[in-house]
Amino acid sequence: MTEDIFYQDEGQFKITAASVGVSKLRWKSIKHNEIISNLHIELMEKNRFDHLPVEEVDGSVIKFFKTAVPNKYDKIDELKININDIIALDTNIRDVIEKFATQNRTFFFLRYQKTISGLITLGNLNCKQVQIYIFSLVCELERELGDFLNHFLSEKDITEWLNRKIKANIQNEKYKNILLSYANLIDSDLENNLTEHLFLVDLFKIINDTNLYLQLDYSKLEWEKMKSVNELRKRIAHPTRSLIDADNTIFKLHERISKIEDLTFRLSSIKKDKRFH
């Protein structure tokens, strides 16, 4: 039946450069004939802009102002937009992040067909839409990690691991509460998988302690480096935190997302491997 296509919809959403950037209809810009008054300096400093589009008489945008040093307004350059400054407005947010990182960019003008129609900057990535995108990646990763552990370890194995953590007095209350919460669900006939009660950091730890990272073709050192993914998880768990700041750069964001993608791919691929059957 035709409507079956709706039942196969995975509910994926698409976040684009336009979803995150600023439309030409809403951005602040300066008219070409206003440049002579140095109004652009006042506008940029007042609004803390590092980029300011220049609109021509016909409304087109072919030039812009850019601070030589971010957040400093003593030297501002007038530049002509070139092909490297432009991306399509429907560029997927993953590709946008990669372009920012690999090209070491702080902005892109957004193009619709052959017309400049908006602007996206690094600062725009600190928004709800990008957090939602990353949250979806982390959710998928946690689900795959849970399936992976439930295949290679029994509930008894995981319970014994938790008990060893309690005896070692490592985050004692945390692991006690996990076991208590799971026991209460069993008593209520509502039990689920024990792995669903573990935090992302715990999923990484138990894989490390049981050497299961070898099943994913990671070395011990490579698996240790995967822990940085949890830093990204903690940032999206607190929506008031910025994804990008002085310590958490666009390069770290790109690197951590790449690690999530690599691990998720390996986890999903192993299901098709004979080791998962």
Protein Blocks (a to p, Z undefined) as FASTA:
>chain_A
ZZlmmmmpgoiacddfklmmccfklmccddfklmmnommmmmmmmnopabdcdddfkopa
fbdcddfbghiakbccdddddfklpccfklcfklmmmmmmmnopabdcddehjacfbdcd
fklmmcfklmmmmmmmmmmmmmmmmmmmmmmpcfklmmmmmmmmmmnopaklmmmmmmmm
mmmmmmnopaccfklmpcfklmmmmmmmnopmmmnopafklmmmmmmmmmmmmmmmmmkb
cfbdfklcfklmmmmmmmmmmmmmmmmmmmmpmklZZ
